[in-house]
């Protein structure tokens, strides 16, 4: 009896499964995803496969990035990108477009749908953690005839949506920073599109340089950013009521006063007020894109996604209630939405706390918003790197290069940053065109999230193998179908303009940009990309390439887990 046969019998002969043996079962299910596992006669070494890198190798990819991200830091990537208070500040005008009640109840309702998408994505990420997760899963679950095209479309859309999110975050930063200048000059400062774009470009360049730092430094930044964002929220919900006291809005106004500052019907304007939650609690797929740098990725990814969504959902509700309670004016449209400061949150803080406190808090908001941009560029670079690894982008041979010393795909970082600068030229048209950057991120991401969820429940239903996080045969499909329906509705909703009869100044360019990306991606695929892109490709040729002794990314913790599993199996 050889060693492999003996190992098989030891595993199959066990009467009950310990937690370690469940990990072995997870490995054996993950093998079905990878091209490296196409040979069904090949026996996977469960001791080696217990490590994250061996799970990745069994999917078919050679590990190239060091695993410096803890579970908290994976959570921190998404939580930092959401950057609750800076994000709410960026879209507060939209939130209040249906009055205080519209802002609060819009957040509550939209949050339920977002949580359902997060749960569905978490189940896919727990089952098969890889940086290119969304397009990888789409390829695996799609029908054979269309899988490469669908995967290519999802990969391109997700990449551009993340870039759009970076644009919207850094554009929000530029607006917030310039609002500080306006406050400092008592409104005697003209904020032009050119000035806004200049600050935006400087911000993106600084993020490029910051993200090119070593992977372990980027991991530490997520911890710092998470603590900073939470501290800022606590400062805000304590300081603002103190300054606004005793002039608070009553509960009937906060939770029951629905207004309409547009020419849409009030019901539809209330639906449009969901946008702040939809934009703020987004980009949680960044946890998926960091999975090849995370310890225990099958558990870290779902914890990061669901944890970040839940934290922002609850804290966001508190922030909005405090903000609406502390409004010092009854004329929200003119004094808050149309404020001379160019930033509604700046007006709210200024009215409640005065000039000095308004400047101080807005500076702190800017700092946290800046860290948001650094976090999202980190996620963008990993998505772009993963997609180029599979030849999904032009110049993939250059983009996919990794700086082994820093464990950073530096070329992918620069690619994402430069595309953001080009796309950010919309800022020069004006604020309405710049708002398309917000909607582009939403429409693209929701399409990229919904596609693999839908495919995993239809054409690829028989292929799905649950990971450690799975809600069972009843709740899992129920939540996933609700998530797909919600995503479809949101994609349509974000295409609508802010006015019933839009002109050049209030046109929603999302209905042009997002379908344009889909059309251009399709044309590029059929003209050229189909020759080089055939879905996720096998980058590891031999199992020995990631043997325990040669695995450069293996940590001391992995070694301890290996010995523990050896003992369990009696090896």
Beta strands, then each sheet from edge to edge (+ up, - down):
end
